[in-house]
Amino acid sequence: MMEIRRCRKMTSKPFGVNLTLLPALQPPDYPAYARVIIEEGIRIVETAGNNPAPVIKQLKAADPPIIILHKCTTVRHALSAIKLGVDFLSIDGMECAGHVGETDITNFILLSRARQELNVPFIASGGFADGQGLAAALSLGAEGINMGTRFMCTIEAPIHQNIKESIVKAQETDTELVLRRWKNTSRMFSNKVARDAIKIERESPTGKFEEVAPYVSGKRGREVFLNGDPEHGVWTAGQVIGLIHDIPSCADLISRIEREALDTINKAKSLYVEELPESDMEGKPIQDSSANPTGEYGAVGSKVNNPQSEVWGIGKSKL
């Protein structure tokens, strides 16, 4: 309740609330959380994690019914969520930070499968940090993208500057998958605590979660963002850290992503033409004057520009 009211003081714009249902030694009172969301007049809720059916039923019983976005890591779970009445979906590839699911399907395949199977809108999550990624997600059928790690690395993000700088310095290989043994796989920033947790997970003869629990403590993870010590505990970060090289303002980041996406889409459109000369359609090299007497596309395969070039006409593409 306090965070909702705090957010209201910061903006007059609509905002949503996340409700993640995860296995825990002492599970929170999720129905109480949902009740507060309804009482505070929140109109959009993102659900994620374990079976959301009871919470979705509670939120949909509000007057008016709350719009629900559910986060999924598989198409199977997405289809189940649609049956429960969610309005749209967040499709998360295994590149994402935090809980990645257990199927290890990357977004290139997962988004395409979502496009084939789903009859509600979806956004893409996991691995997005720039306009090229946004353009790719739109091409694969998504309505937009969801970014977490990228927004952590902005001026406004309420985390310690040291953590932001750690993200900028990191490579895409600097994450670890932990808790797979207990089917609660999570992607974390690679540090000694995460690696020690993985070692215990792999080598423990008992397989008791209590052995690894002190290493994956959520309390220690939250403290990382306050004290600025990236080695203090485990903290979530996606493979997208390899694409993050600066700490801009949110406004500058969004404007840049929009420009990059438009440039990328326009560049892709420029590769398409209505019709190539008939000789090109027969498969002759474009630079052959008999294949393209007008010379309209001669520069693409010109031996003046590239003596080794051998560009062929394919369908209705310049390339």
C-alpha positions as CSV (number, residue, x, y, z in Angstrom):
1,M,0.0,0.0,0.0
2,M,2.8,2.4,0.9
3,E,4.6,1.9,-2.4
4,I,1.4,2.4,-4.4
5,R,0.7,5.7,-2.6
6,R,4.3,6.7,-2.9
7,C,4.1,6.1,-6.7
8,R,0.9,8.2,-6.9
9,K,2.8,11.2,-5.4
10,M,5.5,10.8,-8.1
11,T,3.2,10.8,-11.2
12,S,-0.3,11.6,-12.4
13,K,0.0,9.0,-15.1
14,P,-1.5,5.5,-14.8
15,F,0.8,2.7,-13.5
16,G,0.5,-1.0,-12.8
17,V,1.5,-3.3,-9.9
18,N,3.5,-6.5,-10.1
19,L,2.3,-9.5,-8.1
20,T,4.8,-12.4,-8.3
21,L,3.8,-15.7,-6.8
22,L,6.9,-17.7,-5.9
23,P,7.7,-20.7,-3.7
24,A,8.9,-19.5,-0.3
25,L,9.6,-20.9,3.1
26,Q,7.1,-18.4,4.4
27,P,4.8,-17.4,1.5
28,P,3.3,-13.9,1.6
29,D,-0.5,-13.4,2.0
30,Y,-1.2,-13.0,-1.7
31,P,-5.0,-12.6,-1.4
32,A,-4.3,-9.7,1.0
33,Y,-2.0,-8.1,-1.6
34,A,-4.7,-8.5,-4.2
35,R,-7.3,-6.9,-1.9
36,V,-5.1,-3.9,-1.4
37,I,-4.5,-3.5,-5.1
38,I,-8.3,-3.4,-5.6
39,E,-8.9,-1.0,-2.7
40,E,-6.2,1.3,-4.0
41,G,-7.9,1.5,-7.5
42,I,-5.1,0.0,-9.5
43,R,-6.3,-0.8,-13.0
44,I,-3.5,-3.0,-14.4
45,V,-1.7,-5.8,-12.7
46,E,1.2,-8.0,-13.9
47,T,1.1,-11.5,-12.4
48,A,4.0,-14.0,-12.6
49,G,5.2,-17.2,-11.0
50,N,3.2,-20.1,-9.6
51,N,-0.5,-20.8,-10.5
52,P,-2.1,-17.4,-10.6
53,A,-5.7,-18.7,-10.9
54,P,-6.9,-17.7,-7.4
55,V,-5.4,-14.2,-7.7
56,I,-6.7,-13.7,-11.2
57,K,-10.2,-14.7,-10.1
58,Q,-10.0,-12.2,-7.2
59,L,-8.7,-9.3,-9.4
60,K,-11.3,-10.0,-12.2
61,A,-14.1,-9.9,-9.6
62,A,-13.3,-6.2,-8.9
63,D,-15.6,-3.5,-10.3
64,P,-14.5,-2.8,-12.9
65,P,-12.4,-5.9,-13.6
66,I,-8.7,-5.3,-13.4
67,I,-6.7,-5.7,-16.6
68,I,-4.2,-8.5,-16.1
69,L,-0.8,-9.1,-17.8
70,H,0.7,-12.5,-17.1
71,K,4.3,-13.3,-17.5
72,C,5.1,-16.7,-19.1
73,T,8.2,-18.6,-20.1
74,T,6.4,-21.2,-22.2
75,V,3.6,-21.2,-24.8
76,R,1.9,-23.9,-22.8
77,H,1.7,-21.7,-19.7
78,A,0.5,-18.8,-21.9
79,L,-2.4,-20.8,-23.2
80,S,-3.4,-21.8,-19.7
81,A,-3.3,-18.2,-18.6
82,I,-5.5,-17.2,-21.5
83,K,-8.1,-19.7,-20.3
84,L,-7.9,-18.1,-16.8
85,G,-8.9,-14.8,-18.4
86,V,-5.8,-12.7,-18.6
87,D,-5.9,-9.8,-21.1
88,F,-2.4,-9.9,-22.5
89,L,0.9,-11.7,-21.9
90,S,4.6,-11.1,-21.4
91,I,6.6,-13.8,-23.1
92,D,9.9,-14.3,-21.4
93,G,12.9,-15.9,-23.1
94,M,15.5,-17.6,-21.0
95,E,17.8,-14.6,-21.6
96,C,15.8,-12.7,-19.0
97,A,16.8,-11.8,-15.4
98,G,15.3,-13.6,-12.5
99,H,13.1,-16.6,-13.0
100,V,13.7,-18.1,-16.5
101,G,11.6,-21.2,-16.3
102,E,12.9,-24.7,-16.9
103,T,12.7,-25.2,-20.6
104,D,15.6,-23.0,-21.8
105,I,13.9,-21.6,-24.9
106,T,15.3,-18.3,-26.2
107,N,13.1,-15.5,-27.5
108,F,13.9,-16.0,-31.1
109,I,11.9,-19.3,-31.0
110,L,9.6,-18.5,-28.1
111,L,8.2,-15.3,-29.6
112,S,7.6,-17.0,-33.0
113,R,5.8,-19.8,-31.3
114,A,3.7,-17.3,-29.3
115,R,2.8,-15.6,-32.6
116,Q,1.7,-18.9,-34.0
117,E,-0.4,-20.0,-31.0
118,L,-1.8,-17.1,-29.0
119,N,-5.0,-15.1,-29.7
120,V,-4.3,-12.3,-27.3
121,P,-1.6,-9.5,-27.6
122,F,1.8,-10.2,-26.1
123,I,5.0,-8.2,-25.3
124,A,8.5,-9.6,-25.4
125,S,10.7,-9.8,-22.3
126,G,14.3,-10.8,-21.8
127,G,17.3,-9.6,-23.8
128,F,16.1,-6.2,-24.8
129,A,18.1,-3.0,-24.4
130,D,17.9,-1.1,-27.7
131,G,15.9,-0.2,-30.7
132,Q,17.2,-3.0,-32.8
133,G,15.8,-5.4,-30.2
134,L,12.5,-3.6,-30.3
135,A,12.3,-3.8,-34.1
136,A,13.1,-7.5,-33.9
137,A,10.4,-8.2,-31.3
138,L,7.8,-6.4,-33.4
139,S,8.9,-8.4,-36.4
140,L,8.4,-11.6,-34.5
141,G,4.9,-10.7,-33.5
142,A,5.2,-8.8,-30.2
143,E,3.3,-5.6,-29.5
144,G,6.3,-4.1,-27.6
145,I,9.1,-5.0,-25.2
146,N,9.5,-5.2,-21.5
147,M,12.9,-4.1,-20.0
148,G,14.2,-4.7,-16.5
149,T,18.0,-4.9,-16.4
150,R,18.3,-2.0,-18.9
151,F,16.2,0.3,-16.7
152,M,18.3,-0.7,-13.7
153,C,21.1,1.1,-15.5
154,T,19.5,4.5,-15.8
155,I,20.0,7.7,-13.8
156,E,16.6,7.4,-12.1
157,A,16.9,3.8,-11.0
158,P,16.9,3.7,-7.2
159,I,19.9,1.4,-6.8
160,H,23.5,2.1,-5.9
161,Q,25.8,3.7,-8.5
162,N,28.3,0.8,-8.1
163,I,25.7,-1.7,-9.2
164,K,24.9,0.3,-12.3
165,E,28.7,0.5,-13.1
166,S,29.0,-3.2,-12.6
167,I,26.3,-3.8,-15.2
168,V,28.1,-1.5,-17.7
169,K,31.4,-3.3,-17.2
170,A,29.8,-6.8,-17.5
171,Q,29.7,-9.1,-20.5
172,E,26.7,-11.2,-21.7
173,T,28.5,-14.2,-20.2
174,D,28.6,-12.7,-16.7
175,T,25.4,-14.3,-15.3
176,E,24.6,-17.7,-13.6
177,L,21.6,-20.0,-13.5
178,V,21.0,-21.0,-9.9
179,L,18.3,-23.2,-8.1
180,R,17.7,-25.5,-11.1
181,R,17.9,-28.5,-8.8
182,W,14.7,-27.3,-7.1
183,K,13.0,-26.3,-10.4
184,N,13.1,-22.6,-9.4
185,T,15.8,-21.6,-11.9
186,S,16.9,-18.0,-11.7
187,R,19.4,-16.0,-13.6
188,M,21.7,-14.0,-11.4
189,F,24.7,-11.7,-11.8
190,S,27.9,-13.8,-11.7
191,N,29.6,-13.2,-8.4
192,K,31.3,-15.4,-5.7
193,V,28.0,-15.9,-3.8
194,A,26.2,-17.2,-6.9
195,R,29.0,-19.5,-7.9
196,D,29.3,-20.9,-4.3
197,A,25.5,-21.5,-4.4
198,I,25.9,-23.4,-7.7
199,K,28.7,-25.5,-6.2
200,I,26.6,-26.5,-3.2
201,E,23.6,-27.2,-5.5
202,R,25.7,-29.5,-7.7
203,E,27.6,-31.3,-5.0
204,S,25.2,-31.7,-2.1
205,P,24.4,-35.4,-1.5
206,T,21.1,-34.5,0.3
207,G,19.6,-31.9,-2.0
208,K,18.2,-30.0,0.9
209,F,17.3,-26.4,0.0
210,E,18.4,-25.3,3.5
211,E,22.0,-25.9,2.5
212,V,21.9,-23.2,-0.2
213,A,19.3,-20.9,1.3
214,P,21.8,-18.6,3.1
215,Y,23.5,-18.0,-0.3
216,V,20.4,-17.0,-2.2
217,S,18.8,-15.0,0.5
218,G,16.5,-12.3,-0.9
219,K,17.4,-10.0,2.0
220,R,21.1,-10.1,1.0
221,G,20.1,-9.5,-2.6
222,R,18.1,-6.4,-1.7
223,E,21.0,-5.1,0.4
224,V,23.3,-5.2,-2.6
225,F,21.2,-2.4,-4.2
226,L,21.6,-0.3,-1.1
227,N,25.2,-0.8,-0.1
228,G,26.6,-1.0,-3.6
229,D,28.7,-4.2,-3.0
230,P,28.1,-6.5,-6.0
231,E,29.6,-9.4,-4.1
232,H,27.4,-9.1,-1.0
233,G,24.6,-11.4,-2.2
234,V,22.9,-12.7,-5.3
235,W,21.0,-10.2,-7.5
236,T,19.2,-10.6,-10.7
237,A,20.6,-9.5,-14.1
238,G,19.8,-10.7,-17.6
239,Q,22.2,-11.6,-20.4
240,V,21.3,-8.2,-21.8
241,I,24.1,-6.8,-19.6
242,G,26.4,-7.4,-22.5
243,L,24.4,-4.8,-24.5
244,I,24.4,-2.1,-21.9
245,H,27.3,0.4,-22.1
246,D,26.0,3.6,-20.5
247,I,23.8,5.1,-17.7
248,P,21.3,7.5,-19.5
249,S,18.2,9.1,-18.2
250,C,15.0,7.2,-18.8
251,A,13.8,9.9,-21.2
252,D,17.0,9.7,-23.2
253,L,17.0,5.9,-23.3
254,I,13.4,5.7,-24.5
255,S,14.0,8.4,-27.2
256,R,17.1,6.6,-28.4
257,I,15.3,3.2,-28.6
258,E,12.5,4.8,-30.6
259,R,15.0,6.3,-33.1
260,E,16.9,3.1,-33.4
261,A,13.8,1.0,-33.9
262,L,12.5,3.4,-36.7
263,D,15.9,3.4,-38.4
264,T,16.1,-0.4,-38.2
265,I,12.6,-0.8,-39.6
266,N,13.2,1.7,-42.4
267,K,16.5,0.0,-43.3
268,A,14.7,-3.3,-43.6
269,K,12.0,-1.8,-45.7
270,S,14.6,-0.4,-48.1
271,L,15.7,-3.9,-49.0
272,Y,12.3,-4.6,-50.6
273,V,11.2,-3.5,-54.1
274,E,8.0,-4.0,-55.9
275,E,9.5,-6.0,-58.8
276,L,13.0,-6.7,-60.2
277,P,13.7,-6.8,-63.9
278,E,12.8,-10.2,-65.5
279,S,16.4,-11.1,-66.2
280,D,17.2,-10.9,-62.4
281,M,14.3,-13.2,-61.7
282,E,16.0,-15.8,-63.8
283,G,18.9,-15.8,-61.4
284,K,21.5,-13.9,-63.4
285,P,24.1,-11.8,-61.4
286,I,22.7,-8.3,-60.8
287,Q,26.0,-6.7,-62.1
288,D,25.5,-8.4,-65.4
289,S,24.3,-5.6,-67.8
290,S,22.1,-8.1,-69.6
291,A,20.4,-9.0,-66.4
292,N,19.7,-5.4,-65.3
293,P,19.9,-3.1,-68.3
294,T,18.6,-0.1,-66.4
295,G,21.5,-0.3,-63.9
296,E,19.0,0.6,-61.1
297,Y,20.6,-1.9,-58.7
298,G,24.0,-2.2,-60.2
299,A,25.7,-0.5,-57.2
300,V,24.6,-3.4,-55.0
301,G,26.8,-5.9,-56.9
302,S,29.1,-3.5,-58.7
303,K,32.6,-4.8,-59.3
304,V,33.7,-1.2,-59.2
305,N,32.8,-1.1,-55.5
306,N,33.7,-4.8,-54.9
307,P,35.5,-6.7,-57.6
308,Q,34.7,-10.0,-55.8
309,S,31.0,-9.3,-55.5
310,E,28.5,-11.8,-56.9
311,V,25.1,-10.6,-55.7
312,W,22.1,-12.5,-57.1
313,G,18.4,-11.5,-57.3
314,I,16.3,-13.4,-54.9
315,G,12.5,-13.0,-55.1
316,K,11.6,-9.3,-54.7
317,S,14.6,-8.3,-52.6
318,K,17.4,-6.1,-53.8
319,L,19.7,-8.8,-52.4
